[in-house]
Amino acid sequence: MTLVETSSRALIAGAAVICLGVGLSAQGHDETASSVAALSAEVRELRAEIRGLREDLDRTTAAARQTQLFVVRWSEQQERVATLDRQHASVADALARVVSDRSATQTRLSEMDRDFAGAPAQVLDAARGQLQSVLAQQLASEQQLIAQESDLARSLAAEQDRLADLDRRLDQMAGAAR
């Protein structure tokens, strides 16, 4: 039962109680025992209806609170997935730059003998040592970024699974509300 239906039923029950009161006062003191018994039965029915409406309203309020909390949780999960996705993309970009730089360093290192032809051996060795040091740093950065990207990819997949589960549960709640 929706909140609108519950509110409508409450208004109808209230109107019936008012009409009953007006009817009682219009009848005055000439009421017979049977009419009092009939009115008493109607009052009991109205009270039962009002109790039912209160219970419906309590259930509807509790369901609304539960749904609201669920939607907040779902929204937070979406934000978590978006944050991990941005982090993963950032690490993937950094990894691509490091791989490109490492490749360029390896190319320069392999072409060093040709570029430094005729240079003294000390100059060639110093330049080669410098490039090998840069290459070692790039390889270390690359390995670190690969591990970081892998961790983020696993975390992202797990959080996306949680979000998909929340989506399914939200769909179920929406279906049950119809």
C-alpha positions, 0 to 999 in steps of 0.5 A: 500500500502506498503512502498516498493510499494510506493517507487517503484511507486515514482521511476517509476513516476520520471523516467517518468518525466525524459523520458518526459524531454528527449522527449521534448528536442529531439523534439526541436522547431518543436512541434505542438500544439497537441503534446504540449497539449498531453505532458501537459496532461501527465505532469498533470497526472504525477503530480497527481500520484506524489501527490498520492504517497506523500499522500500514503507516508504520510499515511504510515509514520503516520501508522508506527509511530502509530504502533511503539508507540503501540508496545512500549506501549505493551512492557511496559505492558508486563514488568508491568505484569512480574514485578507484577508476580515476586512480587506475586511469592515472596509474595506467597513464603514468605507466605508459609514460614510464614505458615510453621513456624506458624504451627511448632510453634503451634506444639511446643506449643501443645507439650510443656507440654509433653516436659517440664514435670517435669519442674518448672511451671515458666519455663513452663509459660515463655516458653509458653509465649515466643512461644505465642508471636512468634505465634502472630507475625507469625499470624500477618505476615500471615494476612498481607501477605495474604492481600498483595498476594490478592492485587497483584493477583487482580492487576496482573489479571487486568494488564493481561487483559490489555495485552490481550486487547493490544494483540487483538488490535495488531493482528487487526493492523497486519490483517489490514496491510495485 
